[in-house]
Amino acid sequence: MSVIKSKRQEGKLQVLIKARELATYTTHILGNEKAFPKRSRWIIAQQIADETINIYKYCRRANAVSVETDSDYLYRHEQQVKAYSCCESLLSLIEIAYNLYNIESHRIEYWTGLVLETEKLLGKWKLSDKHRYNNESADN
């Protein structure tokens, strides 16, 4: 049975799906020679690729942590913060790429939308963890 759209909740780790989608889309756009010419691709494209891969990597690391101690929570939180920081860095790099290269504005809008959605989901995840693990600590 379907759930009415307004009653649906986001999947627990939709952020992993969105981060993977971001990495896939970024890889696709970086491979486009019309957007990133070979002669100058290495200048910024590698940095963009690194940030995108790091976002996904940090999200996966954070998700892999089974929080049982305060140090587990701190490590998980640190990985979430690193992923968020990479999102901010990526937005800056995308802005530079847009000004330097011939990337269509609708691609930039979609691309930045993926980054912003990933950030939003990361923020929700961090907040959920904060409430969850702070409440568990208080119960102990």
TIMI-2910 file (N, C-alpha, C, CB; in pm, 1 decimal, decimal comma, always signed):
<rs>
+----------+----------+----------+----------+----------+----------+----------+----------+----------+----------+----------+----------+------+
!      n_x !      n_y !      n_z !     ca_x !     ca_y !     ca_z !      c_x !      c_y !      c_z !     cb_x !     cb_y !     cb_z ! resn !
+----------+----------+----------+----------+----------+----------+----------+----------+----------+----------+----------+----------+------+
!    +83,7 !   -117,3 !     +0,0 !     +0,0 !     +0,0 !     +0,0 !    +88,8 !   +124,5 !     +0,0 !    -95,5 !     -0,7 !   +121,4 !  Met !
!    +51,7 !   +220,4 !    -78,7 !   +129,7 !   +343,9 !    -89,8 !    +98,8 !   +437,5 !    +25,9 !   +101,5 !   +414,1 !   -223,5 !  Ser !
!   +199,3 !   +519,4 !    +57,5 !   +183,2 !   +621,6 !   +159,7 !   +159,9 !   +754,0 !    +89,0 !   +307,5 !   +628,7 !   +254,6 !  Val !
!    +63,6 !   +829,6 !   +137,6 !    +34,1 !   +960,1 !    +78,9 !   +160,6 !  +1044,8 !    +83,9 !    -83,9 !  +1030,9 !   +153,7 !  Ile !
!   +188,9 !  +1114,9 !    -25,4 !   +313,9 !  +1189,0 !    -38,0 !   +339,5 !  +1282,3 !    +80,3 !   +313,2 !  +1268,8 !   -166,0 !  Lys !
!   +238,2 !  +1352,4 !   +126,6 !   +256,8 !  +1445,6 !   +237,8 !   +287,7 !  +1375,1 !   +369,3 !   +133,5 !  +1531,0 !   +254,3 !  Ser !
!   +258,5 !  +1245,7 !   +378,4 !   +283,2 !  +1168,1 !   +501,0 !   +414,6 !  +1090,3 !   +495,7 !   +168,2 !  +1071,5 !   +525,4 !  Lys !
!   +481,2 !  +1092,8 !   +379,7 !   +606,3 !  +1018,3 !   +364,2 !   +717,6 !  +1082,1 !   +444,0 !   +646,1 !  +1009,7 !   +217,3 !  Arg !
!   +808,0 !   +997,1 !   +492,4 !   +927,7 !  +1044,1 !   +560,1 !  +1047,9 !  +1007,2 !   +474,2 !   +939,8 !   +983,5 !   +703,8 !  Gln !
!  +1154,3 !  +1083,1 !   +488,2 !  +1275,4 !  +1052,5 !   +413,8 !  +1335,9 !   +924,8 !   +467,8 !  +1376,5 !  +1168,6 !   +421,7 !  Glu !
!  +1398,2 !   +848,7 !   +379,0 !  +1469,1 !   +729,6 !   +422,2 !  +1578,4 !   +769,4 !   +518,9 !  +1527,3 !   +652,9 !   +302,2 !  Gly !
!  +1611,3 !   +678,2 !   +607,9 !  +1707,9 !   +711,3 !   +712,6 !  +1836,9 !   +768,6 !   +656,5 !  +1738,9 !   +588,9 !   +795,1 !  Lys !
!  +1891,3 !   +706,9 !   +555,1 !  +2016,8 !   +760,2 !   +502,6 !  +2006,8 !   +793,1 !   +354,6 !  +2129,6 !   +661,3 !   +525,6 !  Leu !
!  +1908,3 !   +875,6 !   +325,9 !  +1892,2 !   +928,9 !   +191,4 !  +2017,2 !  +1007,4 !   +151,6 !  +1766,3 !  +1018,6 !   +182,8 !  Gln !
!  +2091,1 !  +1056,4 !   +250,6 !  +2212,3 !  +1134,3 !   +223,8 !  +2315,3 !  +1049,9 !   +148,6 !  +2272,8 !  +1187,1 !   +355,5 !  Val !
!  +2323,3 !   +922,1 !   +176,7 !  +2417,8 !   +836,2 !   +103,8 !  +2379,4 !   +825,5 !    -43,8 !  +2423,0 !   +695,6 !   +167,2 !  Leu !
!  +2251,4 !   +812,8 !    -68,5 !  +2203,0 !   +804,1 !   -206,1 !  +2230,9 !   +935,8 !   -279,2 !  +2051,1 !   +771,0 !   -209,0 !  Ile !
!  +2203,6 !  +1047,3 !   -211,4 !  +2224,1 !  +1178,6 !   -272,9 !  +2372,9 !  +1204,9 !   -296,3 !  +2163,7 !  +1289,5 !   -184,5 !  Lys !
!  +2458,0 !  +1166,0 !   -200,7 !  +2602,8 !  +1184,8 !   -216,5 !  +2655,5 !  +1100,7 !   -332,9 !  +2677,0 !  +1147,7 !    -85,8 !  Ala !
!  +2603,8 !   +980,5 !   -348,0 !  +2644,4 !   +895,0 !   -460,5 !  +2596,4 !   +955,1 !   -592,1 !  +2588,5 !   +751,3 !   -443,7 !  Arg !
!  +2474,9 !  +1006,8 !   -592,3 !  +2421,0 !  +1072,7 !   -712,0 !  +2506,8 !  +1193,8 !   -749,4 !  +2273,9 !  +1116,1 !   -688,9 !  Glu !
!  +2548,3 !  +1270,0 !   -649,4 !  +2634,9 !  +1385,2 !   -671,3 !  +2768,3 !  +1341,8 !   -731,2 !  +2657,9 !  +1460,9 !   -539,9 !  Leu !
!  +2827,5 !  +1237,1 !   -677,6 !  +2956,1 !  +1187,3 !   -728,6 !  +2942,2 !  +1138,6 !   -872,5 !  +3009,4 !  +1073,4 !   -639,1 !  Ala !
!  +2835,0 !  +1069,3 !   -900,6 !  +2811,5 !  +1017,0 !  -1036,2 !  +2791,3 !  +1131,1 !  -1135,2 !  +2688,8 !   +923,3 !  -1037,8 !  Thr !
!  +2707,4 !  +1227,1 !  -1099,9 !  +2682,2 !  +1339,6 !  -1188,8 !  +2809,5 !  +1420,9 !  -1211,9 !  +2572,0 !  +1428,8 !  -1131,4 !  Tyr !
!  +2885,4 !  +1441,2 !  -1105,5 !  +3008,9 !  +1518,5 !  -1116,0 !  +3107,6 !  +1449,1 !  -1209,4 !  +3072,2 !  +1538,8 !   -977,0 !  Thr !
!  +3121,2 !  +1319,2 !  -1194,7 !  +3210,1 !  +1243,4 !  -1282,7 !  +3165,4 !  +1257,5 !  -1427,9 !  +3213,4 !  +1094,7 !  -1241,7 !  Thr !
!  +3035,6 !  +1254,2 !  -1448,6 !  +2980,8 !  +1268,4 !  -1584,4 !  +3012,8 !  +1406,5 !  -1641,7 !  +2828,0 !  +1245,4 !  -1583,7 !  His !
!  +2989,4 !  +1510,4 !  -1564,7 !  +3011,6 !  +1646,5 !  -1616,5 !  +3160,3 !  +1676,4 !  -1634,3 !  +2948,7 !  +1750,2 !  -1522,3 !  Ile !
!  +3244,4 !  +1622,1 !  -1546,7 !  +3389,1 !  +1645,6 !  -1560,7 !  +3445,7 !  +1577,6 !  -1685,0 !  +3463,3 !  +1595,6 !  -1436,3 !  Leu !
!  +3381,6 !  +1471,4 !  -1728,5 !  +3425,6 !  +1401,3 !  -1848,9 !  +3380,8 !  +1467,1 !  -1978,0 !  +3376,0 !  +1261,4 !  -1846,1 !  Gly !
!  +3296,9 !  +1568,5 !  -1968,1 !  +3245,1 !  +1637,9 !  -2085,3 !  +3348,4 !  +1740,5 !  -2133,2 !  +3109,0 !  +1707,0 !  -2053,2 !  Asn !
!  +3408,3 !  +1714,2 !  -2247,9 !  +3512,3 !  +1803,5 !  -2300,4 !  +3459,0 !  +1940,9 !  -2337,9 !  +3577,7 !  +1741,0 !  -2420,9 !  Glu !
!  +3330,0 !  +1952,1 !  -2365,3 !  +3273,2 !  +2083,6 !  -2395,1 !  +3268,5 !  +2169,1 !  -2268,6 !  +3131,7 !  +2069,4 !  -2455,7 !  Lys !
!  +3245,2 !  +2104,9 !  -2156,3 !  +3239,3 !  +2177,8 !  -2029,4 !  +3378,2 !  +2199,8 !  -1970,9 !  +3152,2 !  +2102,6 !  -1929,2 !  Ala !
!  +3458,4 !  +2093,9 !  -1973,1 !  +3594,1 !  +2100,7 !  -1917,2 !  +3693,8 !  +2058,5 !  -2024,6 !  +3607,8 !  +2009,9 !  -1790,0 !  Phe !
!  +3747,5 !  +2155,1 !  -2099,6 !  +3843,3 !  +2122,9 !  -2206,5 !  +3966,1 !  +2050,7 !  -2151,5 !  +3886,7 !  +2251,0 !  -2279,7 !  Pro !
!  +4017,5 !  +1956,8 !  -2228,8 !  +4133,6 !  +1877,9 !  -2185,2 !  +4254,0 !  +1964,9 !  -2151,0 !  +4172,1 !  +1778,7 !  -2293,2 !  Lys !
!  +4274,1 !  +2071,3 !  -2226,3 !  +4394,2 !  +2152,6 !  -2208,0 !  +4401,3 !  +2217,3 !  -2069,5 !  +4399,9 !  +2260,0 !  -2314,4 !  Arg !
!  +4285,3 !  +2238,1 !  -2008,5 !  +4287,4 !  +2303,0 !  -1876,8 !  +4209,4 !  +2225,2 !  -1771,1 !  +4231,2 !  +2443,1 !  -1887,7 !  Ser !
!  +4170,2 !  +2104,5 !  -1802,8 !  +4088,3 !  +2023,7 !  -1712,8 !  +4156,3 !  +1999,4 !  -1578,1 !  +4055,6 !  +1890,8 !  -1778,2 !  Arg !
!  +4284,5 !  +1977,2 !  -1579,2 !  +4357,8 !  +1943,5 !  -1456,4 !  +4359,2 !  +2055,9 !  -1354,6 !  +4499,0 !  +1906,2 !  -1490,0 !  Trp !
!  +4339,4 !  +2180,6 !  -1399,1 !  +4348,8 !  +2295,1 !  -1309,2 !  +4243,7 !  +2289,3 !  -1198,7 !  +4334,1 !  +2424,5 !  -1387,7 !  Ile !
!  +4121,4 !  +2262,2 !  -1234,7 !  +4014,7 !  +2265,3 !  -1135,1 !  +3936,4 !  +2135,0 !  -1127,1 !  +3920,5 !  +2378,0 !  -1165,3 !  Ile !
!  +3931,0 !  +2061,1 !  -1234,9 !  +3848,0 !  +1939,8 !  -1237,1 !  +3891,9 !  +1837,3 !  -1133,6 !  +3851,6 !  +1876,9 !  -1374,9 !  Ala !
!  +4020,2 !  +1821,4 !  -1114,0 !  +4068,0 !  +1723,3 !  -1016,4 !  +4026,1 !  +1761,9 !   -875,0 !  +4220,6 !  +1710,1 !  -1024,2 !  Gln !
!  +4031,5 !  +1891,0 !   -845,1 !  +3988,7 !  +1937,8 !   -712,2 !  +3839,0 !  +1913,5 !   -691,1 !  +4020,8 !  +2088,2 !   -695,0 !  Gln !
!  +3761,5 !  +1936,8 !   -796,2 !  +3617,3 !  +1911,4 !   -789,2 !  +3591,6 !  +1762,7 !   -765,9 !  +3546,7 !  +1959,0 !   -919,0 !  Ile !
!  +3661,8 !  +1679,5 !   -842,0 !  +3645,0 !  +1534,3 !   -826,6 !  +3682,3 !  +1490,0 !   -685,4 !  +3730,8 !  +1458,5 !   -930,2 !  Ala !
!  +3793,2 !  +1542,4 !   -634,9 !  +3837,1 !  +1504,8 !   -499,9 !  +3732,8 !  +1542,3 !   -394,3 !  +3971,1 !  +1572,2 !   -467,1 !  Asp !
!  +3679,9 !  +1662,6 !   -401,3 !  +3580,3 !  +1705,8 !   -302,8 !  +3455,2 !  +1618,8 !   -309,5 !  +3543,1 !  +1853,1 !   -325,2 !  Glu !
!  +3412,4 !  +1589,0 !   -430,9 !  +3291,5 !  +1508,4 !   -448,2 !  +3310,6 !  +1367,5 !   -393,0 !  +3252,6 !  +1501,7 !   -596,2 !  Thr !
!  +3423,0 !  +1308,6 !   -422,9 !  +3452,7 !  +1174,3 !   -371,8 !  +3465,1 !  +1177,7 !   -219,7 !  +3583,0 !  +1118,9 !   -435,2 !  Ile !
!  +3525,2 !  +1282,7 !   -167,1 !  +3537,5 !  +1295,2 !    -22,4 !  +3401,3 !  +1305,6 !    +46,3 !  +3621,9 !  +1416,5 !    +11,9 !  Asn !
!  +3308,2 !  +1376,6 !    -14,5 !  +3173,9 !  +1387,0 !    +43,0 !  +3115,6 !  +1247,6 !    +61,2 !  +3081,4 !  +1473,4 !    -46,9 !  Ile !
!  +3119,6 !  +1169,3 !    -44,7 !  +3063,6 !  +1033,8 !    -39,1 !  +3141,2 !   +948,0 !    +60,3 !  +3065,5 !   +968,3 !   -179,0 !  Tyr !
!  +3272,5 !   +958,9 !    +57,1 !  +3358,1 !   +879,9 !   +145,9 !  +3330,2 !   +912,1 !   +292,5 !  +3506,0 !   +905,1 !   +113,8 !  Lys !
!  +3321,7 !  +1039,8 !   +327,0 !  +3296,9 !  +1078,2 !   +465,9 !  +3157,2 !  +1035,4 !   +511,5 !  +3313,4 !  +1229,6 !   +482,7 !  Tyr !
!  +3060,0 !  +1043,9 !   +423,3 !  +2924,9 !   +997,1 !   +458,3 !  +2925,5 !   +846,7 !   +485,5 !  +2824,6 !  +1030,2 !   +344,9 !  Cys !
!  +2995,5 !   +773,2 !   +401,4 !  +3003,6 !   +627,4 !   +421,5 !  +3075,9 !   +593,4 !   +551,2 !  +3075,3 !   +560,7 !   +303,0 !  Arg !
!  +3185,1 !   +665,0 !   +579,3 !  +3257,9 !   +641,2 !   +704,3 !  +3169,0 !   +667,6 !   +825,2 !  +3383,3 !   +729,4 !   +711,0 !  Arg !
!  +3098,4 !   +780,4 !   +822,0 !  +3010,5 !   +814,7 !   +934,2 !  +2903,2 !   +709,1 !   +952,4 !  +2945,9 !   +952,2 !   +912,6 !  Ala !
!  +2847,5 !   +662,9 !   +842,8 !  +2741,9 !   +562,2 !   +849,3 !  +2794,0 !   +427,9 !   +900,6 !  +2678,6 !   +544,2 !   +712,1 !  Asn !
!  +2920,1 !   +401,4 !   +879,3 !  +2977,5 !   +272,8 !   +920,2 !  +3000,7 !   +264,8 !  +1070,8 !  +3108,7 !   +249,0 !   +847,2 !  Ala !
!  +2995,3 !   +377,9 !  +1139,2 !  +3021,8 !   +380,0 !  +1283,1 !  +2897,9 !   +336,8 !  +1359,7 !  +3066,7 !   +520,4 !  +1328,6 !  Val !
!  +2913,7 !   +234,6 !  +1439,4 !  +2809,0 !   +192,0 !  +1530,7 !  +2835,2 !   +264,1 !  +1662,9 !  +2806,5 !    +34,3 !  +1548,5 !  Ser !
!  +2752,1 !   +360,5 !  +1693,8 !  +2776,7 !   +445,3 !  +1810,3 !  +2741,2 !   +371,6 !  +1939,1 !  +2696,0 !   +576,0 !  +1799,8 !  Val !
!  +2845,9 !   +344,1 !  +2014,9 !  +2827,6 !   +279,8 !  +2145,0 !  +2892,3 !   +360,0 !  +2256,7 !  +2884,8 !   +139,1 !  +2142,8 !  Glu !
!  +2984,3 !   +448,3 !  +2220,8 !  +3052,3 !   +531,2 !  +2319,6 !  +3051,7 !   +675,9 !  +2272,5 !  +3197,4 !   +481,7 !  +2343,5 !  Thr !
!  +3089,1 !   +764,9 !  +2362,2 !  +3098,9 !   +906,5 !  +2326,1 !  +3201,9 !   +928,4 !  +2215,9 !  +3135,0 !   +990,6 !  +2448,9 !  Asp !
!  +3311,4 !   +852,8 !  +2220,5 !  +3414,4 !   +869,7 !  +2117,1 !  +3364,2 !   +820,9 !  +1980,7 !  +3543,0 !   +793,5 !  +2156,4 !  Ser !
!  +3278,2 !   +719,4 !  +1979,5 !  +3216,7 !   +675,0 !  +1853,4 !  +3132,3 !   +788,0 !  +1794,8 !  +3129,2 !   +547,7 !  +1875,8 !  Asp !
!  +3052,4 !   +850,8 !  +1881,8 !  +2968,0 !   +961,3 !  +1837,5 !  +3053,3 !  +1076,3 !  +1784,3 !  +2878,6 !  +1010,1 !  +1952,6 !  Tyr !
!  +3159,6 !  +1108,7 !  +1855,7 !  +3246,1 !  +1219,7 !  +1813,5 !  +3310,9 !  +1190,9 !  +1678,8 !  +3354,4 !  +1246,3 !  +1918,8 !  Leu !
!  +3356,0 !  +1067,1 !  +1657,8 !  +3416,4 !  +1031,7 !  +1529,0 !  +3312,7 !  +1041,7 !  +1417,3 !  +3476,3 !   +889,0 !  +1534,0 !  Tyr !
!  +3194,2 !   +989,2 !  +1443,3 !  +3086,7 !   +993,6 !  +1343,3 !  +3052,9 !  +1139,2 !  +1310,5 !  +2960,1 !   +918,4 !  +1394,6 !  Arg !
!  +3040,4 !  +1221,2 !  +1413,8 !  +3009,1 !  +1362,7 !  +1394,4 !  +3120,1 !  +1432,3 !  +1313,7 !  +2989,9 !  +1432,6 !  +1531,2 !  His !
!  +3243,0 !  +1398,4 !  +1344,6 !  +3357,3 !  +1456,9 !  +1272,6 !  +3349,9 !  +1424,5 !  +1123,8 !  +3490,5 !  +1405,6 !  +1331,1 !  Glu !
!  +3314,3 !  +1302,2 !  +1090,3 !  +3302,9 !  +1262,8 !   +950,0 !  +3188,3 !  +1337,1 !   +881,4 !  +3282,0 !  +1111,1 !   +938,6 !  Gln !
!  +3077,9 !  +1356,7 !   +953,6 !  +2965,3 !  +1432,0 !   +898,5 !  +3005,6 !  +1577,9 !   +872,2 !  +2844,2 !  +1426,1 !   +994,8 !  Gln !
!  +3079,1 !  +1635,6 !   +965,2 !  +3125,4 !  +1774,6 !   +949,4 !  +3221,4 !  +1786,2 !   +831,1 !  +3194,5 !  +1824,3 !  +1079,0 !  Val !
!  +3309,9 !  +1688,4 !   +816,1 !  +3402,0 !  +1690,0 !   +701,6 !  +3325,0 !  +1683,4 !   +569,7 !  +3501,7 !  +1572,4 !   +710,6 !  Lys !
!  +3222,5 !  +1599,9 !   +564,5 !  +3141,0 !  +1589,7 !   +443,1 !  +3073,6 !  +1723,5 !   +413,8 !  +3034,7 !  +1477,6 !   +457,5 !  Ala !
!  +3020,0 !  +1786,1 !   +516,7 !  +2953,8 !  +1916,4 !   +500,5 !  +3053,6 !  +2021,7 !   +451,9 !  +2889,1 !  +1961,6 !   +634,0 !  Tyr !
!  +3171,9 !  +2019,5 !   +509,7 !  +3276,8 !  +2113,6 !   +470,6 !  +3315,5 !  +2094,5 !   +324,0 !  +3400,1 !  +2096,6 !   +560,7 !  Ser !
!  +3323,0 !  +1971,3 !   +280,8 !  +3354,3 !  +1943,2 !   +140,0 !  +3243,9 !  +1994,4 !    +48,2 !  +3374,9 !  +1792,3 !   +118,4 !  Cys !
!  +3119,2 !  +1988,3 !    +93,7 !  +3008,3 !  +2042,7 !    +14,7 !  +3028,2 !  +2192,5 !     -6,9 !  +2872,4 !  +2015,7 !    +84,6 !  Cys !
!  +3065,0 !  +2262,9 !    +99,2 !  +3086,8 !  +2407,0 !    +88,1 !  +3203,1 !  +2437,5 !     -7,0 !  +3114,2 !  +2467,9 !   +226,9 !  Glu !
!  +3308,5 !  +2361,1 !     +4,6 !  +3423,6 !  +2377,9 !    -83,8 !  +3384,0 !  +2350,0 !   -228,5 !  +3539,1 !  +2285,1 !    -40,9 !  Ser !
!  +3305,0 !  +2245,7 !   -248,2 !  +3260,7 !  +2208,9 !   -382,4 !  +3177,1 !  +2320,4 !   -444,7 !  +3180,1 !  +2078,5 !   -378,3 !  Leu !
!  +3090,4 !  +2381,8 !   -366,5 !  +3011,2 !  +2493,5 !   -419,7 !  +3101,2 !  +2605,8 !   -470,0 !  +2915,5 !  +2547,4 !   -312,3 !  Leu !
!  +3207,4 !  +2633,5 !   -397,3 !  +3302,5 !  +2736,7 !   -440,5 !  +3370,4 !  +2698,1 !   -570,8 !  +3407,9 !  +2761,0 !   -332,3 !  Ser !
!  +3411,1 !  +2573,6 !   -579,9 !  +3478,3 !  +2525,5 !   -701,5 !  +3384,3 !  +2524,7 !   -821,7 !  +3534,1 !  +2384,9 !   -678,9 !  Leu !
!  +3259,4 !  +2489,8 !   -799,8 !  +3160,7 !  +2491,4 !   -908,4 !  +3140,7 !  +2635,4 !   -957,5 !  +3024,7 !  +2430,1 !   -860,8 !  Ile !
!  +3136,6 !  +2728,1 !   -865,0 !  +3122,1 !  +2869,0 !   -902,0 !  +3240,3 !  +2915,3 !   -987,3 !  +3110,1 !  +2956,7 !   -776,0 !  Glu !
!  +3359,5 !  +2876,6 !   -949,5 !  +3479,1 !  +2912,3 !  -1026,9 !  +3473,2 !  +2848,1 !  -1165,5 !  +3608,0 !  +2868,1 !   -952,4 !  Ile !
!  +3435,6 !  +2720,1 !  -1169,0 !  +3425,7 !  +2649,0 !  -1297,5 !  +3322,4 !  +2715,5 !  -1388,9 !  +3388,3 !  +2500,6 !  -1274,5 !  Ala !
!  +3213,1 !  +2758,8 !  -1331,9 !  +3109,1 !  +2825,4 !  -1410,9 !  +3162,3 !  +2953,9 !  -1473,8 !  +2986,6 !  +2856,4 !  -1323,2 !  Tyr !
!  +3243,1 !  +3026,3 !  -1398,3 !  +3299,7 !  +3150,4 !  -1450,6 !  +3411,1 !  +3126,1 !  -1552,0 !  +3352,5 !  +3234,5 !  -1336,9 !  Asn !
!  +3481,1 !  +3014,0 !  -1541,3 !  +3594,1 !  +2985,4 !  -1630,0 !  +3555,8 !  +2911,7 !  -1758,0 !  +3695,6 !  +2904,9 !  -1556,4 !  Leu !
!  +3461,1 !  +2822,0 !  -1747,0 !  +3433,1 !  +2730,5 !  -1857,8 !  +3293,6 !  +2752,0 !  -1914,3 !  +3448,6 !  +2586,2 !  -1812,3 !  Tyr !
!  +3271,4 !  +2686,3 !  -2024,5 !  +3145,2 !  +2697,9 !  -2096,5 !  +3046,0 !  +2592,0 !  -2047,0 !  +3168,2 !  +2683,6 !  -2248,7 !  Asn !
!  +3004,6 !  +2604,6 !  -1922,5 !  +2909,1 !  +2509,2 !  -1865,8 !  +2771,3 !  +2573,7 !  -1868,7 !  +2949,0 !  +2467,2 !  -1719,4 !  Ile !
!  +2676,7 !  +2500,4 !  -1923,1 !  +2541,2 !  +2553,8 !  -1936,6 !  +2481,2 !  +2581,2 !  -1798,5 !  +2451,5 !  +2455,4 !  -2015,9 !  Glu !
!  +2407,3 !  +2690,2 !  -1788,3 !  +2352,9 !  +2731,8 !  -1658,5 !  +2257,9 !  +2628,4 !  -1599,2 !  +2280,9 !  +2864,5 !  -1672,6 !  Ser !
!  +2181,4 !  +2558,3 !  -1683,4 !  +2089,9 !  +2457,5 !  -1629,2 !  +2166,3 !  +2340,9 !  -1566,5 !  +1996,5 !  +2405,7 !  -1739,5 !  His !
!  +2285,6 !  +2310,7 !  -1618,1 !  +2370,3 !  +2206,3 !  -1556,8 !  +2423,0 !  +2253,4 !  -1420,8 !  +2489,6 !  +2169,9 !  -1650,9 !  Arg !
!  +2463,5 !  +2378,6 !  -1415,0 !  +2513,8 !  +2435,5 !  -1289,7 !  +2402,0 !  +2436,9 !  -1184,7 !  +2569,0 !  +2579,3 !  -1312,7 !  Ile !
!  +2282,3 !  +2474,8 !  -1226,3 !  +2168,8 !  +2477,1 !  -1133,6 !  +2141,1 !  +2337,5 !  -1078,6 !  +2043,2 !  +2532,4 !  -1203,3 !  Glu !
!  +2140,2 !  +2238,3 !  -1166,5 !  +2114,7 !  +2101,4 !  -1121,8 !  +2227,0 !  +2053,8 !  -1029,2 !  +2101,0 !  +2006,3 !  -1243,1 !  Tyr !
!  +2349,9 !  +2081,6 !  -1068,9 !  +2467,9 !  +2039,2 !   -993,9 !  +2469,7 !  +2101,6 !   -854,3 !  +2595,8 !  +2076,5 !  -1070,2 !  Trp !
!  +2450,7 !  +2232,3 !   -848,1 !  +2448,7 !  +2298,4 !   -717,0 !  +2328,6 !  +2251,8 !   -635,2 !  +2445,3 !  +2452,0 !   -733,7 !  Thr !
!  +2219,8 !  +2222,0 !   -702,5 !  +2103,2 !  +2167,0 !   -633,3 !  +2135,3 !  +2034,8 !   -564,9 !  +1988,3 !  +2147,9 !   -731,0 !  Gly !
!  +2212,0 !  +1949,5 !   -632,3 !  +2254,3 !  +1823,0 !   -572,1 !  +2340,0 !  +1847,6 !   -448,1 !  +2331,9 !  +1738,4 !   -674,2 !  Leu !
!  +2430,0 !  +1944,4 !   -457,9 !  +2517,7 !  +1975,6 !   -344,3 !  +2434,2 !  +2028,4 !   -228,0 !  +2626,4 !  +2079,7 !   -384,8 !  Val !
!  +2343,9 !  +2121,0 !   -256,5 !  +2261,9 !  +2180,5 !   -151,2 !  +2170,1 !  +2077,2 !    -86,3 !  +2179,1 !  +2295,5 !   -207,8 !  Leu !
!  +2117,3 !  +1986,8 !   -165,3 !  +2032,7 !  +1880,1 !   -110,3 !  +2115,2 !  +1786,8 !    -21,6 !  +1965,3 !  +1799,7 !   -224,2 !  Glu !
!  +2236,8 !  +1757,8 !    -64,1 !  +2326,2 !  +1674,7 !    +17,0 !  +2355,5 !  +1744,1 !   +149,6 !  +2458,1 !  +1645,1 !    -58,9 !  Thr !
!  +2383,4 !  +1874,2 !   +144,6 !  +2407,4 !  +1951,8 !   +267,5 !  +2285,8 !  +1948,2 !   +359,7 !  +2442,3 !  +2097,8 !   +232,9 !  Glu !
!  +2169,4 !  +1965,8 !   +301,8 !  +2046,1 !  +1965,6 !   +380,4 !  +2027,3 !  +1830,7 !   +450,4 !  +1924,4 !  +1996,8 !   +290,2 !  Lys !
!  +2048,4 !  +1723,1 !   +377,9 !  +2033,9 !  +1589,9 !   +435,7 !  +2140,6 !  +1562,8 !   +541,4 !  +2041,1 !  +1484,0 !   +326,2 !  Leu !
!  +2261,2 !  +1611,4 !   +518,1 !  +2367,3 !  +1598,3 !   +619,0 !  +2328,9 !  +1672,4 !   +746,8 !  +2501,5 !  +1652,4 !   +564,4 !  Leu !
!  +2274,5 !  +1791,5 !   +731,3 !  +2231,6 !  +1869,4 !   +847,0 !  +2124,2 !  +1796,8 !   +927,4 !  +2179,9 !  +2005,2 !   +802,4 !  Gly !
!  +2027,8 !  +1738,4 !   +857,1 !  +1922,4 !  +1662,6 !   +924,8 !  +1979,5 !  +1540,6 !   +996,8 !  +1815,4 !  +1618,7 !   +824,2 !  Lys !
!  +2074,1 !  +1474,8 !   +933,2 !  +2136,9 !  +1356,2 !   +991,3 !  +2212,8 !  +1393,4 !  +1118,7 !  +2232,1 !  +1289,6 !   +889,3 !  Trp !
!  +2291,4 !  +1501,6 !  +1110,9 !  +2366,9 !  +1547,7 !  +1228,0 !  +2272,2 !  +1582,8 !  +1342,7 !  +2454,0 !  +1670,0 !  +1191,6 !  Lys !
!  +2165,1 !  +1653,2 !  +1311,8 !  +2068,7 !  +1692,5 !  +1414,3 !  +2000,9 !  +1569,2 !  +1475,0 !  +1963,1 !  +1787,9 !  +1354,8 !  Leu !
!  +1964,6 !  +1475,4 !  +1390,7 !  +1903,1 !  +1351,5 !  +1438,4 !  +1998,4 !  +1276,1 !  +1531,7 !  +1863,1 !  +1261,9 !  +1319,2 !  Ser !
!  +2124,1 !  +1266,8 !  +1492,2 !  +2224,4 !  +1201,3 !  +1577,2 !  +2239,9 !  +1274,1 !  +1710,0 !  +2359,7 !  +1194,7 !  +1505,3 !  Asp !
!  +2241,2 !  +1406,1 !  +1703,8 !  +2259,0 !  +1485,6 !  +1825,7 !  +2146,9 !  +1455,6 !  +1924,4 !  +2262,7 !  +1636,8 !  +1792,9 !  Lys !
!  +2023,1 !  +1457,7 !  +1874,9 !  +1909,2 !  +1428,8 !  +1962,1 !  +1913,1 !  +1284,3 !  +2012,0 !  +1777,3 !  +1455,4 !  +1888,1 !  His !
!  +1942,7 !  +1194,3 !  +1922,5 !  +1943,0 !  +1052,2 !  +1957,0 !  +2049,1 !  +1018,6 !  +2060,9 !  +1965,1 !   +968,4 !  +1832,6 !  Arg !
!  +2171,0 !  +1061,1 !  +2036,2 !  +2279,7 !  +1020,8 !  +2124,3 !  +2289,3 !  +1104,5 !  +2250,4 !  +2408,9 !  +1027,7 !  +2050,9 !  Tyr !
!  +2241,0 !  +1227,8 !  +2247,0 !  +2234,6 !  +1306,1 !  +2369,7 !  +2127,9 !  +1249,8 !  +2463,5 !  +2205,6 !  +1454,0 !  +2337,9 !  Asn !
!  +2016,1 !  +1204,0 !  +2407,1 !  +1910,6 !  +1142,8 !  +2488,5 !  +1955,2 !  +1010,2 !  +2546,2 !  +1784,3 !  +1123,0 !  +2406,0 !  Asn !
!  +2029,1 !   +931,6 !  +2468,0 !  +2078,5 !   +802,8 !  +2518,4 !  +2178,9 !   +823,3 !  +2630,6 !  +2142,5 !   +721,3 !  +2405,0 !  Glu !
!  +2263,2 !   +926,4 !  +2617,7 !  +2360,8 !   +955,9 !  +2722,6 !  +2290,6 !   +996,6 !  +2851,4 !  +2456,7 !  +1066,8 !  +2677,3 !  Ser !
!  +2182,8 !  +1072,3 !  +2838,3 !  +2109,1 !  +1117,4 !  +2955,4 !  +2039,1 !  +1000,5 !  +3024,2 !  +2007,2 !  +1224,5 !  +2916,1 !  Ala !
!  +1999,1 !   +900,4 !  +2944,3 !  +1930,5 !   +783,4 !  +3001,1 !  +2024,8 !   +694,3 !  +3078,6 !  +1863,8 !   +702,9 !  +2891,5 !  Asp !
!  +2153,3 !   +697,3 !  +3047,6 !  +2249,6 !   +606,9 !  +3112,3 !  +2295,3 !   +658,0 !  +3245,7 !  +2369,0 !   +585,6 !  +3024,3 !  Asn !
+----------+----------+----------+----------+----------+----------+----------+----------+----------+----------+----------+----------+------+
</rs>
